């Protein structure tokens, strides 16, 4: 943006400088031609006087400064056998005969600086020499005038350039920001986000249209993916149910302790599989918006307190300190789903989260001055690398260092789905204390 | 405690497992594989309990249940669902189901719920107005909120108290983890890890440690039972 603005500015200044230079040349030409014509006009007048009344008449014309000789810029010299007749001159300038007026240096009066002029010299029939000229304005003065004009022009150009660059910049930036905001919404998972088409038919409109098409396509693909994983989970439930039932049946009939052990381990796996399918199905249902709206004013502190209490013995058994820092805050939420989400977060924190896990609730005001009810689970474990955080909330994604531990890789995806269903958000961040660990925050509209 | 059970389930394999499992436990099981036959059987014969699949060909489970209740058939019903969201549970319970189980479930879970329902129908569950619950020398006073094992007073956390209260109300029955989560915590999801096991083992230590006779028993593949065994 800055580069575009400075380019516009430099171009404007350059073009006005060129225009000024061109103007200066043109103007000097005009002035010169004008002076030359004046010199010739005066000479013609003088010659007319000479042919009228001879040398006396001419001398009289010169000294009396009649007619065109009255211009104070005109200087005349008549020299020959008699004393020279001078008008506006201290002495006769040196000049060679030529067809067109020539530049000449003249001394016009006592104590006056020498001036520049254009002059013609001619021989009268009686052998006298006639010098006729016009003092020209010095080029320096013209240049000065032009320098002033140039300065003014540049100043105005700078102003105009800044103004137009700013206007162009603001327009472009406003349009691109609008497009970027939509892109950000898409990135956050709202595939219904679209850029409004302004119908200007320009490149921006093209960009908007393409972005909208892309969003639509992504939305379709994601919906397909969700439907596929939902259908898959759904279809797998019956086989898993039969598997569990078969294992139970076998368990009830065998006496061999090794067989029992093997069956029990198979049973635990079948249970884990069942839980995963259930969660996957539930995520699909939440994301598809198929769940009934069971939102009610809910005290998040009470929800958190119940779950802290539920998990406390388990935490104690694993040597983790689980504590609540709860501040009463009410959000319109589905108790069952929020409890599930929080259970997932606590469960995750207990599995991967070091020695202290803190569950906190409270109210936060965001940058846009919107109030949110927050539930956060903070741990001092290994955390999740910044680059992996977006991936961590996707379905069936488990990060490398978590791969060896139990868990279906659906927990955080479930929390994100619950957040989206409520019109809230889910975020993984660093602990504010700067120490290692992870803060998982579920934000719900108040 | 055996009884006669009607199973209305269209999935042949699941039905086979449930039928053979229940027969193993001493129940007599009749099975219908569609809603119309199910309704006919349920209204015509005397069953102690109906296990009803929600999704059925012909007539869906909810409609069957409503028709049963409209015909004043009071037989306890356990509704089975493959949908698995809590919405189903609520609509199922309002339609007149006595309990609700989402597929896939373990057979142990189903069995425990069948027993609990049969016991409740037989008036075996202690009534809410009963102030003192007992099992052997374990005594829980709901008014004073005191728990004693013989002469030993036991201090319990509020949640442990409710847990023990529920176990005592279902003394002698198998109580599953899911049943405990639903009744004591009001959660209708499975937190997955052994959260409940840890709560039970904590409570069990307070009740059984140092006693000659253990009252808490773990039932393999199902849950827990509070009983003098």
Contacts between the chains, C-beta under 8 A, distances in Angstrom:
chain1	res1	chain2	res2	distance
A	234	B	82	7.5
A	237	B	82	6.0
A	237	B	84	7.8
A	237	B	103	5.9
A	237	B	104	5.3
A	238	B	11	6.2
A	238	B	13	7.9
A	238	B	14	6.9
A	238	B	82	7.1
A	238	B	103	7.1
A	238	B	104	7.2
A	240	B	104	5.0
A	241	B	14	6.1
A	241	B	103	5.2
A	241	B	104	2.9
A	241	B	105	7.0
A	242	B	13	5.0
A	242	B	14	6.1
A	242	B	17	6.5
A	242	B	104	8.0
A	244	B	104	5.8
A	244	B	105	7.8
A	244	B	106	5.3
A	244	B	107	7.3
A	245	B	14	6.9
A	245	B	17	3.7
A	245	B	18	7.3
A	245	B	21	7.0
A	245	B	106	7.7
A	245	B	107	5.3
A	246	B	17	6.8
A	248	B	21	6.9
A	248	B	106	6.0
A	248	B	107	4.1
A	248	B	108	6.2
A	248	B	221	5.9
A	249	B	17	6.4
A	249	B	20	6.8
A	249	B	21	6.1
A	249	B	24	7.8
A	249	B	107	7.1
A	251	B	220	7.0
A	251	B	221	5.6
A	252	B	21	7.7
A	252	B	24	6.5
A	264	B	220	7.6
A	264	B	221	7.5
A	267	B	106	7.8
A	267	B	221	6.3
A	271	B	106	7.4
A	272	B	192	7.9
A	274	B	104	5.2
A	275	B	190	6.0
A	275	B	192	5.2
A	277	B	104	7.9
A	278	B	84	5.9
A	278	B	102	7.8
A	278	B	190	7.7
A	281	B	84	6.3
A	282	B	84	7.2
A	282	B	85	6.8
A	285	B	85	5.9
A	290	B	85	7.8
A	291	B	85	5.9
A	291	B	87	6.4
A	292	B	85	8.0
A	292	B	87	4.3
A	294	B	86	7.6
A	294	B	87	7.7
A	306	B	185	6.7
A	309	B	159	5.9
A	310	B	185	6.1
A	310	B	187	7.9
A	310	B	191	7.2
A	310	B	195	5.7
A	310	B	199	7.7
A	311	B	191	7.9
A	311	B	195	6.1
A	313	B	195	7.6
A	313	B	198	4.1
A	313	B	199	5.4
A	313	B	202	5.2
A	314	B	193	6.5
A	314	B	194	7.1
A	314	B	195	5.2
A	314	B	198	4.7
A	317	B	198	5.5
A	336	B	86	5.3
A	336	B	187	7.3
A	336	B	188	6.1
A	336	B	189	6.8
A	339	B	187	6.0
A	339	B	189	7.4
A	340	B	189	5.0
A	343	B	187	7.9
A	343	B	189	7.4
A	343	B	191	4.8
A	347	B	191	6.6
A	347	B	192	6.7
A	347	B	193	6.0
A	350	B	193	7.9
